[in-house]
């Protein structure tokens, strides 16, 4: 089964869809799986709701009365909203798919779809999101460890560019040993 809780609270999803029947169908599906779901019925509404709440995912219809879903997605990314975005469309066209991914969407669902499918996708993106964050943290930690080891090494060490063998960085032992300053 899905892991639908994050940090001991239920996941919260923003649904952006103007067709009320479709919107409440999606909401019912999510709520029946224990998720909380808010509804925005147009692009402008989505643009003020999403940055104000920390949504775990955004389900975004392409066909909206004001801005289209691609534009909404672009603006959300521009506003620093990095929740996974799943685009919904009635058309299964390659152009839509490309436009959706270009605008910063994470995934693409073609109507009609089942609530289970939507949940499986949302869950998959949440896991990816978490893994990416962990990988970034691990990378930062290993970079910090490397630069500490480099600086504290008793050996005079240098880092040179792979392209032209230019000196990029020298460590403290190198500075002591050669009298070279780091700026040089
Ligand atoms: Ca729509």
Backbone and ligand atoms as CSV (ligand in chain L), in Angstrom:
chain,resi,resn,atom,element,x,y,z
A,1,UNK,N,N,0.829,-1.218,0.000
A,1,UNK,CA,C,0.000,0.000,0.000
A,1,UNK,C,C,0.864,1.269,0.000
A,2,UNK,N,N,0.240,2.393,-0.247
A,2,UNK,CA,C,0.978,3.653,-0.330
A,2,UNK,C,C,1.369,4.176,1.048
A,3,UNK,N,N,2.434,4.910,1.051
A,3,UNK,CA,C,2.801,5.633,2.275
A,3,UNK,C,C,2.281,7.049,2.121
A,4,UNK,N,N,1.156,7.312,2.754
A,4,UNK,CA,C,0.531,8.600,2.491
A,4,UNK,C,C,0.600,9.566,3.664
A,5,UNK,N,N,1.477,9.297,4.598
A,5,UNK,CA,C,1.648,10.271,5.677
A,5,UNK,C,C,3.053,10.829,5.609
A,6,UNK,N,N,3.164,12.089,5.891
A,6,UNK,CA,C,4.470,12.721,5.929
A,6,UNK,C,C,4.624,13.392,7.277
A,7,UNK,N,N,5.695,13.029,7.975
A,7,UNK,CA,C,5.973,13.627,9.282
A,7,UNK,C,C,4.742,13.646,10.177
A,8,UNK,N,N,4.096,12.498,10.259
A,8,UNK,CA,C,2.958,12.299,11.162
A,8,UNK,C,C,1.756,13.204,10.915
A,9,UNK,N,N,1.649,13.734,9.743
A,9,UNK,CA,C,0.424,14.450,9.413
A,9,UNK,C,C,-0.027,13.934,8.066
A,10,UNK,N,N,-1.300,14.149,7.771
A,10,UNK,CA,C,-1.749,13.597,6.503
A,10,UNK,C,C,-1.308,14.529,5.379
A,11,UNK,N,N,-1.100,13.957,4.226
A,11,UNK,CA,C,-0.653,14.719,3.076
A,11,UNK,C,C,-1.738,15.677,2.619
A,12,UNK,N,N,-1.305,16.811,2.109
A,12,UNK,CA,C,-2.254,17.803,1.635
A,12,UNK,C,C,-1.987,18.101,0.163
A,13,UNK,N,N,-3.032,17.964,-0.615
A,13,UNK,CA,C,-2.904,18.134,-2.062
A,13,UNK,C,C,-3.764,19.305,-2.517
A,14,UNK,N,N,-3.239,20.101,-3.428
A,14,UNK,CA,C,-4.033,21.167,-4.040
A,14,UNK,C,C,-4.530,20.681,-5.406
A,15,UNK,N,N,-5.830,20.735,-5.596
A,15,UNK,CA,C,-6.417,20.367,-6.882
A,15,UNK,C,C,-6.815,21.646,-7.607
A,16,UNK,N,N,-6.301,21.823,-8.814
A,16,UNK,CA,C,-6.643,23.013,-9.604
A,16,UNK,C,C,-7.444,22.553,-10.815
A,17,UNK,N,N,-8.731,22.775,-10.760
A,17,UNK,CA,C,-9.631,22.287,-11.814
A,17,UNK,C,C,-10.919,23.094,-11.772
A,18,UNK,N,N,-11.357,23.612,-12.927
A,18,UNK,CA,C,-12.563,24.436,-12.969
A,18,UNK,C,C,-13.849,23.607,-13.099
A,19,UNK,N,N,-13.735,22.401,-13.669
A,19,UNK,CA,C,-14.949,21.583,-13.786
A,19,UNK,C,C,-15.260,20.962,-12.431
A,20,UNK,N,N,-16.366,21.424,-11.846
A,20,UNK,CA,C,-16.684,21.055,-10.473
A,20,UNK,C,C,-16.832,19.550,-10.290
A,21,UNK,N,N,-17.458,18.893,-11.284
A,21,UNK,CA,C,-17.688,17.460,-11.163
A,21,UNK,C,C,-16.358,16.700,-11.113
A,22,UNK,N,N,-15.473,17.055,-12.019
A,22,UNK,CA,C,-14.154,16.429,-12.067
A,22,UNK,C,C,-13.380,16.712,-10.784
A,23,UNK,N,N,-13.431,17.986,-10.349
A,23,UNK,CA,C,-12.706,18.389,-9.146
A,23,UNK,C,C,-13.169,17.600,-7.925
A,24,UNK,N,N,-14.488,17.465,-7.769
A,24,UNK,CA,C,-14.954,16.775,-6.563
A,24,UNK,C,C,-14.725,15.271,-6.657
A,25,UNK,N,N,-14.688,14.754,-7.873
A,25,UNK,CA,C,-14.351,13.343,-8.069
A,25,UNK,C,C,-12.916,13.072,-7.598
A,26,UNK,N,N,-12.027,13.948,-8.020
A,26,UNK,CA,C,-10.618,13.796,-7.626
A,26,UNK,C,C,-10.480,13.946,-6.111
A,27,UNK,N,N,-11.179,14.985,-5.589
A,27,UNK,CA,C,-11.084,15.215,-4.151
A,27,UNK,C,C,-11.599,14.006,-3.367
A,28,UNK,N,N,-12.728,13.458,-3.816
A,28,UNK,CA,C,-13.293,12.307,-3.116
A,28,UNK,C,C,-12.296,11.144,-3.110
A,29,UNK,N,N,-11.660,10.929,-4.240
A,29,UNK,CA,C,-10.675,9.850,-4.338
A,29,UNK,C,C,-9.523,10.033,-3.363
A,30,UNK,N,N,-9.033,11.252,-3.277
A,30,UNK,CA,C,-7.901,11.531,-2.399
A,30,UNK,C,C,-8.305,11.431,-0.928
A,31,UNK,N,N,-9.475,11.995,-0.615
A,31,UNK,CA,C,-9.946,11.988,0.771
A,31,UNK,C,C,-10.209,10.557,1.232
A,32,UNK,N,N,-10.731,9.715,0.341
A,32,UNK,CA,C,-11.017,8.330,0.723
A,32,UNK,C,C,-9.724,7.570,1.027
A,33,UNK,N,N,-8.606,8.083,0.573
A,33,UNK,CA,C,-7.313,7.464,0.886
A,33,UNK,C,C,-6.629,8.146,2.069
A,34,UNK,N,N,-7.359,9.016,2.727
A,34,UNK,CA,C,-6.821,9.630,3.941
A,34,UNK,C,C,-6.034,10.911,3.709
A,35,UNK,N,N,-6.125,11.471,2.500
A,35,UNK,CA,C,-5.427,12.726,2.229
A,35,UNK,C,C,-6.354,13.907,2.432
A,36,UNK,N,N,-5.775,15.066,2.687
A,36,UNK,CA,C,-6.544,16.300,2.708
A,36,UNK,C,C,-6.388,16.949,1.340
A,37,UNK,N,N,-7.456,17.551,0.837
A,37,UNK,CA,C,-7.384,18.166,-0.484
A,37,UNK,C,C,-8.094,19.512,-0.494
A,38,UNK,N,N,-7.428,20.517,-1.014
A,38,UNK,CA,C,-8.022,21.840,-1.217
A,38,UNK,C,C,-8.297,22.011,-2.697
A,39,UNK,N,N,-9.198,22.924,-2.975
A,39,UNK,CA,C,-9.620,23.109,-4.349
A,39,UNK,C,C,-9.417,24.552,-4.804
A,40,UNK,N,N,-8.811,24.713,-5.960
A,40,UNK,CA,C,-8.730,26.024,-6.619
A,40,UNK,C,C,-9.437,25.862,-7.951
A,41,UNK,N,N,-10.319,26.812,-8.303
A,41,UNK,CA,C,-11.100,26.608,-9.521
A,41,UNK,C,C,-10.569,27.400,-10.709
A,42,UNK,N,N,-9.478,28.134,-10.499
A,42,UNK,CA,C,-8.819,28.777,-11.638
A,42,UNK,C,C,-7.339,29.016,-11.330
A,43,UNK,N,N,-6.632,29.512,-12.329
A,43,UNK,CA,C,-5.196,29.679,-12.196
A,43,UNK,C,C,-4.788,30.703,-11.150
A,44,UNK,N,N,-5.489,31.837,-11.148
A,44,UNK,CA,C,-5.138,32.902,-10.194
A,44,UNK,C,C,-5.275,32.414,-8.755
A,45,UNK,N,N,-6.344,31.666,-8.511
A,45,UNK,CA,C,-6.571,31.131,-7.172
A,45,UNK,C,C,-5.416,30.200,-6.780
A,46,UNK,N,N,-5.021,29.367,-7.722
A,46,UNK,CA,C,-3.921,28.427,-7.462
A,46,UNK,C,C,-2.643,29.179,-7.130
A,47,UNK,N,N,-2.450,30.335,-7.815
A,47,UNK,CA,C,-1.211,31.084,-7.636
A,47,UNK,C,C,-1.101,31.747,-6.269
A,48,UNK,N,N,-2.254,32.035,-5.625
A,48,UNK,CA,C,-2.090,32.542,-4.261
A,48,UNK,C,C,-2.216,31.450,-3.209
A,49,UNK,N,N,-2.912,30.348,-3.540
A,49,UNK,CA,C,-3.038,29.273,-2.549
A,49,UNK,C,C,-1.746,28.465,-2.388
A,50,UNK,N,N,-1.112,28.113,-3.512
A,50,UNK,CA,C,0.041,27.199,-3.448
A,50,UNK,C,C,1.226,27.758,-2.649
A,51,UNK,N,N,1.600,29.032,-2.858
A,51,UNK,CA,C,2.736,29.528,-2.062
A,51,UNK,C,C,2.383,29.714,-0.587
A,52,UNK,N,N,1.074,29.838,-0.271
A,52,UNK,CA,C,0.660,30.088,1.110
A,52,UNK,C,C,0.619,28.811,1.954
A,53,UNK,N,N,0.525,27.654,1.307
A,53,UNK,CA,C,0.484,26.378,2.025
A,53,UNK,C,C,1.616,25.510,1.516
A,54,UNK,N,N,2.064,24.603,2.374
A,54,UNK,CA,C,3.129,23.695,1.951
A,54,UNK,C,C,2.482,22.413,1.415
A,55,UNK,N,N,1.973,22.476,0.177
A,55,UNK,CA,C,1.299,21.303,-0.374
A,55,UNK,C,C,2.293,20.206,-0.712
A,56,UNK,N,N,1.848,18.956,-0.476
A,56,UNK,CA,C,2.702,17.818,-0.800
A,56,UNK,C,C,2.677,17.525,-2.289
A,57,UNK,N,N,1.609,17.949,-2.936
A,57,UNK,CA,C,1.510,17.782,-4.383
A,57,UNK,C,C,0.448,18.730,-4.918
A,58,UNK,N,N,0.577,19.070,-6.195
A,58,UNK,CA,C,-0.411,19.893,-6.875
A,58,UNK,C,C,-0.909,19.119,-8.091
A,59,UNK,N,N,-2.228,18.916,-8.149
A,59,UNK,CA,C,-2.840,18.271,-9.308
A,59,UNK,C,C,-3.426,19.393,-10.147
A,60,UNK,N,N,-2.866,19.604,-11.338
A,60,UNK,CA,C,-3.129,20.822,-12.094
A,60,UNK,C,C,-3.718,20.517,-13.467
A,61,UNK,N,N,-4.957,20.938,-13.678
A,61,UNK,CA,C,-5.574,20.732,-14.980
A,61,UNK,C,C,-4.992,21.710,-15.998
A,62,UNK,N,N,-4.796,21.242,-17.230
A,62,UNK,CA,C,-4.254,22.122,-18.271
A,62,UNK,C,C,-5.298,23.146,-18.704
A,63,UNK,N,N,-6.556,22.704,-18.842
A,63,UNK,CA,C,-7.617,23.574,-19.342
A,63,UNK,C,C,-8.291,24.311,-18.193
A,64,UNK,N,N,-7.917,25.588,-18.032
A,64,UNK,CA,C,-8.499,26.427,-16.984
A,64,UNK,C,C,-9.067,27.675,-17.639
A,65,UNK,N,N,-10.036,28.343,-16.992
A,65,UNK,CA,C,-10.680,29.479,-17.644
A,65,UNK,C,C,-9.775,30.702,-17.815
A,66,UNK,N,N,-8.838,30.912,-16.921
A,66,UNK,CA,C,-7.982,32.104,-17.064
A,66,UNK,C,C,-6.614,31.733,-17.653
A,67,UNK,N,N,-5.657,31.422,-16.801
A,67,UNK,CA,C,-4.345,30.990,-17.298
A,67,UNK,C,C,-4.418,29.495,-17.586
A,68,UNK,N,N,-3.639,29.009,-18.561
A,68,UNK,CA,C,-3.643,27.554,-18.717
A,68,UNK,C,C,-2.677,26.921,-17.707
A,69,UNK,N,N,-2.795,25.605,-17.573
A,69,UNK,CA,C,-2.009,24.885,-16.567
A,69,UNK,C,C,-0.504,25.050,-16.732
A,70,UNK,N,N,-0.057,25.152,-17.996
A,70,UNK,CA,C,1.383,25.315,-18.242
A,70,UNK,C,C,1.884,26.620,-17.628
A,71,UNK,N,N,1.104,27.695,-17.871
A,71,UNK,CA,C,1.467,29.014,-17.362
A,71,UNK,C,C,1.435,29.023,-15.830
A,72,UNK,N,N,0.402,28.385,-15.267
A,72,UNK,CA,C,0.301,28.311,-13.807
A,72,UNK,C,C,1.537,27.607,-13.244
A,73,UNK,N,N,1.905,26.508,-13.869
A,73,UNK,CA,C,3.062,25.739,-13.395
A,73,UNK,C,C,4.345,26.575,-13.463
A,74,UNK,N,N,4.534,27.247,-14.610
A,74,UNK,CA,C,5.712,28.103,-14.766
A,74,UNK,C,C,5.778,29.157,-13.663
A,75,UNK,N,N,4.611,29.780,-13.399
A,75,UNK,CA,C,4.602,30.846,-12.382
A,75,UNK,C,C,4.819,30.298,-10.977
A,76,UNK,N,N,4.289,29.098,-10.720
A,76,UNK,CA,C,4.509,28.487,-9.401
A,76,UNK,C,C,5.996,28.224,-9.194
A,77,UNK,N,N,6.649,27.677,-10.202
A,77,UNK,CA,C,8.094,27.408,-10.092
A,77,UNK,C,C,8.847,28.721,-9.909
A,78,UNK,N,N,8.401,29.747,-10.660
A,78,UNK,CA,C,9.019,31.058,-10.539
A,78,UNK,C,C,8.868,31.645,-9.155
A,79,UNK,N,N,7.769,31.275,-8.477
A,79,UNK,CA,C,7.509,31.789,-7.137
A,79,UNK,C,C,8.150,30.901,-6.072
A,80,UNK,N,N,8.922,29.910,-6.508
A,80,UNK,CA,C,9.631,29.062,-5.555
A,80,UNK,C,C,8.804,27.935,-4.968
A,81,UNK,N,N,7.722,27.563,-5.632
A,81,UNK,CA,C,6.927,26.410,-5.180
A,81,UNK,C,C,7.480,25.158,-5.864
A,82,UNK,N,N,8.013,24.234,-5.071
A,82,UNK,CA,C,8.672,23.047,-5.649
A,82,UNK,C,C,7.931,21.758,-5.363
A,83,UNK,N,N,6.669,21.865,-4.910
A,83,UNK,CA,C,5.866,20.654,-4.720
A,83,UNK,C,C,5.759,19.922,-6.053
A,84,UNK,N,N,5.684,18.576,-6.019
A,84,UNK,CA,C,5.473,17.852,-7.263
A,84,UNK,C,C,4.179,18.307,-7.941
A,85,UNK,N,N,4.244,18.585,-9.235
A,85,UNK,CA,C,3.065,19.003,-9.990
A,85,UNK,C,C,2.692,17.915,-10.995
A,86,UNK,N,N,1.452,17.444,-10.899
A,86,UNK,CA,C,0.916,16.480,-11.855
A,86,UNK,C,C,-0.073,17.194,-12.752
A,87,UNK,N,N,0.212,17.229,-14.030
A,87,UNK,CA,C,-0.664,17.892,-14.993
A,87,UNK,C,C,-1.754,16.938,-15.452
A,88,UNK,N,N,-2.959,17.461,-15.571
A,88,UNK,CA,C,-4.073,16.666,-16.092
A,88,UNK,C,C,-4.479,17.189,-17.451
A,89,UNK,N,N,-4.681,16.304,-18.380
A,89,UNK,CA,C,-5.176,16.756,-19.666
A,89,UNK,C,C,-6.104,15.729,-20.286
A,90,UNK,N,N,-6.986,16.217,-21.132
A,90,UNK,CA,C,-7.898,15.323,-21.826
A,90,UNK,C,C,-7.214,14.775,-23.072
A,91,UNK,N,N,-6.224,15.497,-23.531
A,91,UNK,CA,C,-5.569,15.083,-24.763
A,91,UNK,C,C,-4.292,14.328,-24.468
A,92,UNK,N,N,-4.071,13.274,-25.216
A,92,UNK,CA,C,-2.850,12.507,-25.020
A,92,UNK,C,C,-1.887,12.859,-26.145
A,93,UNK,N,N,-1.409,14.104,-26.135
A,93,UNK,CA,C,-0.525,14.509,-27.230
A,93,UNK,C,C,0.889,14.715,-26.731
A,94,UNK,N,N,1.831,14.408,-27.592
A,94,UNK,CA,C,3.244,14.570,-27.256
A,94,UNK,C,C,3.552,16.037,-26.977
A,95,UNK,N,N,2.901,16.954,-27.763
A,95,UNK,CA,C,3.162,18.390,-27.586
A,95,UNK,C,C,2.770,18.843,-26.177
A,96,UNK,N,N,1.606,18.369,-25.724
A,96,UNK,CA,C,1.159,18.726,-24.376
A,96,UNK,C,C,2.128,18.217,-23.331
A,97,UNK,N,N,2.590,17.004,-23.551
A,97,UNK,CA,C,3.496,16.376,-22.597
A,97,UNK,C,C,4.786,17.185,-22.506
A,98,UNK,N,N,5.335,17.549,-23.658
A,98,UNK,CA,C,6.576,18.323,-23.704
A,98,UNK,C,C,6.375,19.689,-23.073
A,99,UNK,N,N,5.257,20.349,-23.435
A,99,UNK,CA,C,4.967,21.673,-22.870
A,99,UNK,C,C,4.837,21.585,-21.357
A,100,UNK,N,N,4.196,20.530,-20.898
A,100,UNK,CA,C,4.001,20.343,-19.458
A,100,UNK,C,C,5.324,20.190,-18.734
A,101,UNK,N,N,6.188,19.352,-19.270
A,101,UNK,CA,C,7.473,19.117,-18.611
A,101,UNK,C,C,8.362,20.352,-18.720
A,102,UNK,N,N,8.267,21.064,-19.859
A,102,UNK,CA,C,9.002,22.322,-20.045
A,102,UNK,C,C,8.619,23.347,-18.992
A,103,UNK,N,N,7.354,23.357,-18.630
A,103,UNK,CA,C,6.877,24.371,-17.690
A,103,UNK,C,C,7.245,24.014,-16.253
A,104,UNK,N,N,7.855,22.850,-16.049
A,104,UNK,CA,C,8.304,22.490,-14.709
A,104,UNK,C,C,7.448,21.446,-14.025
A,105,UNK,N,N,6.506,20.851,-14.768
A,105,UNK,CA,C,5.664,19.801,-14.178
A,105,UNK,C,C,6.487,18.532,-14.006
A,106,UNK,N,N,6.077,17.695,-13.048
A,106,UNK,CA,C,6.803,16.462,-12.785
A,106,UNK,C,C,6.198,15.285,-13.518
A,107,UNK,N,N,4.919,15.381,-13.795
A,107,UNK,CA,C,4.261,14.224,-14.393
A,107,UNK,C,C,3.002,14.663,-15.098
A,108,UNK,N,N,2.369,13.719,-15.715
A,108,UNK,CA,C,1.369,13.966,-16.700
A,108,UNK,C,C,0.337,12.859,-16.611
A,109,UNK,N,N,-0.920,13.207,-16.420
A,109,UNK,CA,C,-1.978,12.187,-16.378
A,109,UNK,C,C,-3.044,12.533,-17.406
A,110,UNK,N,N,-3.430,11.546,-18.179
A,110,UNK,CA,C,-4.443,11.765,-19.200
A,110,UNK,C,C,-5.806,11.340,-18.664
A,111,UNK,N,N,-6.796,12.248,-18.797
A,111,UNK,CA,C,-8.164,11.931,-18.367
A,111,UNK,C,C,-8.784,10.924,-19.333
A,112,UNK,N,N,-9.580,9.983,-18.914
A,112,UNK,CA,C,-9.922,9.730,-17.513
A,112,UNK,C,C,-8.889,8.828,-16.849
A,113,UNK,N,N,-8.713,9.033,-15.560
A,113,UNK,CA,C,-7.760,8.196,-14.827
A,113,UNK,C,C,-8.436,7.774,-13.530
A,114,UNK,N,N,-7.915,6.760,-12.880
A,114,UNK,CA,C,-8.525,6.317,-11.626
A,114,UNK,C,C,-7.852,7.011,-10.453
A,115,UNK,N,N,-8.571,7.076,-9.339
A,115,UNK,CA,C,-8.015,7.684,-8.128
A,115,UNK,C,C,-6.768,6.923,-7.691
A,116,UNK,N,N,-6.789,5.593,-7.879
A,116,UNK,CA,C,-5.627,4.786,-7.484
A,116,UNK,C,C,-4.393,5.176,-8.292
A,117,UNK,N,N,-4.614,5.411,-9.581
A,117,UNK,CA,C,-3.491,5.773,-10.448
A,117,UNK,C,C,-2.911,7.120,-10.022
A,118,UNK,N,N,-3.820,8.061,-9.767
A,118,UNK,CA,C,-3.391,9.382,-9.314
A,118,UNK,C,C,-2.588,9.272,-8.022
A,119,UNK,N,N,-3.104,8.472,-7.088
A,119,UNK,CA,C,-2.426,8.305,-5.800
A,119,UNK,C,C,-1.060,7.655,-5.962
A,120,UNK,N,N,-1.004,6.654,-6.831
A,120,UNK,CA,C,0.269,5.968,-7.059
A,120,UNK,C,C,1.300,6.951,-7.593
A,121,UNK,N,N,0.866,7.828,-8.508
A,121,UNK,CA,C,1.788,8.820,-9.084
A,121,UNK,C,C,2.226,9.828,-8.023
A,122,UNK,N,N,1.244,10.336,-7.267
A,122,UNK,CA,C,1.564,11.314,-6.218
A,122,UNK,C,C,2.561,10.705,-5.241
A,123,UNK,N,N,2.283,9.471,-4.843
A,123,UNK,CA,C,3.155,8.786,-3.890
A,123,UNK,C,C,4.559,8.618,-4.468
A,124,UNK,N,N,4.644,8.224,-5.731
A,124,UNK,CA,C,5.943,8.052,-6.379
A,124,UNK,C,C,6.743,9.345,-6.378
A,125,UNK,N,N,6.059,10.465,-6.662
A,125,UNK,CA,C,6.769,11.744,-6.707
A,125,UNK,C,C,7.194,12.220,-5.336
A,126,UNK,N,N,6.387,11.890,-4.328
A,126,UNK,CA,C,6.788,12.253,-2.972
A,126,UNK,C,C,8.063,11.520,-2.576
A,127,UNK,N,N,8.120,10.229,-2.936
A,127,UNK,CA,C,9.327,9.462,-2.624
A,127,UNK,C,C,10.532,10.034,-3.350
A,128,UNK,N,N,10.358,10.342,-4.633
A,128,UNK,CA,C,11.449,10.914,-5.423
A,128,UNK,C,C,11.935,12.220,-4.813
A,129,UNK,N,N,10.952,13.054,-4.452
A,129,UNK,CA,C,11.228,14.350,-3.853
A,129,UNK,C,C,12.100,14.168,-2.599
A,130,UNK,N,N,11.710,13.200,-1.762
A,130,UNK,CA,C,12.422,12.939,-0.524
A,130,UNK,C,C,13.836,12.426,-0.823
A,131,UNK,N,N,13.940,11.498,-1.775
A,131,UNK,CA,C,15.247,10.940,-2.136
A,131,UNK,C,C,16.187,12.010,-2.664
A,132,UNK,N,N,15.622,12.895,-3.495
A,132,UNK,CA,C,16.445,13.950,-4.074
A,132,UNK,C,C,16.992,14.850,-2.968
A,133,UNK,N,N,16.096,15.159,-2.004
A,133,UNK,CA,C,16.527,16.018,-0.898
A,133,UNK,C,C,17.627,15.331,-0.089
A,134,UNK,N,N,17.463,14.016,0.154
A,134,UNK,CA,C,18.479,13.277,0.908
A,134,UNK,C,C,19.799,13.234,0.144
A,135,UNK,N,N,19.714,13.045,-1.176
A,135,UNK,CA,C,20.926,12.986,-1.989
A,135,UNK,C,C,21.655,14.326,-1.957
A,136,UNK,N,N,20.886,15.415,-2.024
A,136,UNK,CA,C,21.496,16.748,-1.986
A,136,UNK,C,C,22.178,16.994,-0.641
A,137,UNK,N,N,21.506,16.555,0.444
A,137,UNK,CA,C,22.101,16.708,1.783
A,137,UNK,C,C,23.396,15.916,1.882
A,138,UNK,N,N,23.375,14.683,1.368
A,138,UNK,CA,C,24.546,13.813,1.436
A,138,UNK,C,C,25.700,14.413,0.638
A,139,UNK,N,N,25.380,14.972,-0.524
A,139,UNK,CA,C,26.399,15.591,-1.366
A,139,UNK,C,C,27.034,16.786,-0.654
A,140,UNK,N,N,26.177,17.621,-0.062
A,140,UNK,CA,C,26.678,18.777,0.678
A,140,UNK,C,C,27.605,18.323,1.814
A,141,UNK,N,N,27.182,17.282,2.542
A,141,UNK,CA,C,27.978,16.788,3.667
A,141,UNK,C,C,29.323,16.254,3.183
A,142,UNK,N,N,29.333,15.530,2.056
A,142,UNK,CA,C,30.602,14.968,1.606
A,142,UNK,C,C,31.507,16.052,1.036
A,143,UNK,N,N,30.928,17.084,0.443
A,143,UNK,CA,C,31.745,18.208,-0.034
A,143,UNK,C,C,32.404,18.924,1.143
A,144,UNK,N,N,31.617,19.094,2.224
A,144,UNK,CA,C,32.153,19.762,3.411
A,144,UNK,C,C,33.279,18.927,4.014
A,145,UNK,N,N,33.064,17.597,4.049
A,145,UNK,CA,C,34.068,16.696,4.594
A,145,UNK,C,C,35.346,16.761,3.749
A,146,UNK,N,N,35.165,16.757,2.441
A,146,UNK,CA,C,36.322,16.809,1.541
A,146,UNK,C,C,37.100,18.097,1.751
A,147,UNK,N,N,36.393,19.221,1.821
A,147,UNK,CA,C,37.133,20.481,1.897
A,147,UNK,C,C,37.834,20.616,3.241
A,148,UNK,N,N,37.260,20.034,4.317
A,148,UNK,CA,C,37.948,20.030,5.610
A,148,UNK,C,C,39.209,19.174,5.541
A,149,UNK,N,N,39.087,17.980,4.944
A,149,UNK,CA,C,40.229,17.064,4.831
A,149,UNK,C,C,41.335,17.685,3.975
A,150,UNK,N,N,40.915,18.357,2.905
A,150,UNK,CA,C,41.850,19.020,1.987
A,150,UNK,C,C,42.616,20.116,2.727
A,151,UNK,N,N,41.880,20.959,3.443
A,151,UNK,CA,C,42.489,22.080,4.158
A,151,UNK,C,C,43.426,21.620,5.265
A,152,UNK,N,N,43.026,20.570,5.987
A,152,UNK,CA,C,43.793,20.163,7.169
A,152,UNK,C,C,44.902,19.177,6.859
A,153,UNK,N,N,44.983,18.739,5.632
A,153,UNK,CA,C,46.006,17.757,5.291
A,153,UNK,C,C,47.395,18.330,5.530
A,154,UNK,N,N,48.310,17.529,6.140
A,154,UNK,CA,C,49.698,18.001,6.316
A,154,UNK,C,C,50.443,18.043,4.982
A,155,UNK,N,N,49.888,17.372,3.972
A,155,UNK,CA,C,50.520,17.394,2.657
A,155,UNK,C,C,50.124,18.658,1.916
A,156,UNK,N,N,51.056,19.205,1.141
A,156,UNK,CA,C,50.738,20.362,0.307
A,156,UNK,C,C,49.932,19.875,-0.889
A,157,UNK,N,N,48.683,20.264,-0.951
A,157,UNK,CA,C,47.806,19.759,-2.002
A,157,UNK,C,C,47.279,20.892,-2.879
A,158,UNK,N,N,47.058,20.580,-4.126
A,158,UNK,CA,C,46.464,21.563,-5.043
A,158,UNK,C,C,45.345,20.892,-5.825
A,159,UNK,N,N,44.416,21.681,-6.287
A,159,UNK,CA,C,43.390,21.191,-7.211
A,159,UNK,C,C,43.571,21.964,-8.508
A,160,UNK,N,N,43.722,21.236,-9.598
A,160,UNK,CA,C,43.891,21.915,-10.894
A,160,UNK,C,C,42.716,21.585,-11.805
A,161,UNK,N,N,42.473,22.477,-12.724
A,161,UNK,CA,C,41.378,22.297,-13.666
A,161,UNK,C,C,41.665,21.126,-14.605
A,162,UNK,N,N,40.654,20.344,-14.917
A,162,UNK,CA,C,40.823,19.205,-15.824
A,162,UNK,C,C,41.005,19.673,-17.263
A,163,UNK,N,N,40.511,20.854,-17.573
A,163,UNK,CA,C,40.569,21.339,-18.949
A,163,UNK,C,C,41.954,21.847,-19.320
A,164,UNK,N,N,42.498,22.755,-18.476
A,164,UNK,CA,C,43.752,23.404,-18.876
A,164,UNK,C,C,44.820,23.333,-17.782
A,165,UNK,N,N,44.618,22.444,-16.793
A,165,UNK,CA,C,45.591,22.254,-15.710
A,165,UNK,C,C,45.874,23.531,-14.920
A,166,UNK,N,N,44.985,24.518,-15.023
A,166,UNK,CA,C,45.137,25.736,-14.235
A,166,UNK,C,C,44.909,25.416,-12.763
A,167,UNK,N,N,45.629,26.102,-11.896
A,167,UNK,CA,C,45.472,25.914,-10.458
A,167,UNK,C,C,44.145,26.531,-9.999
A,168,UNK,N,N,43.286,25.710,-9.380
A,168,UNK,CA,C,42.005,26.229,-8.918
A,168,UNK,C,C,42.040,26.528,-7.421
A,169,UNK,N,N,42.646,25.600,-6.667
A,169,UNK,CA,C,42.640,25.768,-5.219
A,169,UNK,C,C,43.898,25.127,-4.635
A,170,UNK,N,N,44.411,25.750,-3.587
A,170,UNK,CA,C,45.538,25.144,-2.873
A,170,UNK,C,C,45.150,25.051,-1.404
A,171,UNK,N,N,45.762,24.128,-0.672
A,171,UNK,CA,C,45.379,24.026,0.746
A,171,UNK,C,C,46.372,24.792,1.631
A,172,UNK,N,N,46.075,24.772,2.947
A,172,UNK,CA,C,46.884,25.567,3.880
A,172,UNK,C,C,48.337,25.108,3.927
A,173,UNK,N,N,48.521,23.772,3.865
A,173,UNK,CA,C,49.886,23.237,3.912
A,173,UNK,C,C,50.691,23.725,2.694
A,174,UNK,N,N,50.003,23.811,1.562
A,174,UNK,CA,C,50.660,24.294,0.342
A,174,UNK,C,C,51.101,25.744,0.511
A,175,UNK,N,N,50.206,26.540,1.111
A,175,UNK,CA,C,50.516,27.951,1.347
A,175,UNK,C,C,51.724,28.083,2.271
A,176,UNK,N,N,51.728,27.290,3.355
A,176,UNK,CA,C,52.862,27.315,4.304
A,176,UNK,C,C,54.151,26.897,3.619
A,177,UNK,N,N,54.044,25.869,2.805
A,177,UNK,CA,C,55.208,25.258,2.179
A,177,UNK,C,C,55.849,26.138,1.116
A,178,UNK,N,N,54.990,26.789,0.324
A,178,UNK,CA,C,55.514,27.543,-0.820
A,178,UNK,C,C,55.546,29.040,-0.598
A,179,UNK,N,N,54.816,29.510,0.394
A,179,UNK,CA,C,54.706,30.944,0.599
A,179,UNK,C,C,53.781,31.604,-0.410
A,180,UNK,N,N,53.144,30.792,-1.200
A,180,UNK,CA,C,52.157,31.166,-2.199
A,180,UNK,C,C,50.917,31.676,-1.482
A,181,UNK,N,N,50.297,32.768,-1.910
A,181,UNK,CA,C,49.050,33.120,-1.256
A,181,UNK,C,C,47.897,32.569,-2.096
A,182,UNK,N,N,46.757,32.359,-1.473
A,182,UNK,CA,C,45.639,31.740,-2.161
A,182,UNK,C,C,45.133,32.581,-3.329
A,183,UNK,N,N,45.301,33.909,-3.170
A,183,UNK,CA,C,44.812,34.799,-4.213
A,183,UNK,C,C,45.633,34.680,-5.490
A,184,UNK,N,N,46.929,34.396,-5.324
A,184,UNK,CA,C,47.799,34.225,-6.488
A,184,UNK,C,C,47.411,32.959,-7.219
L,1,CA,CA,CA,-10.614,22.095,-16.733
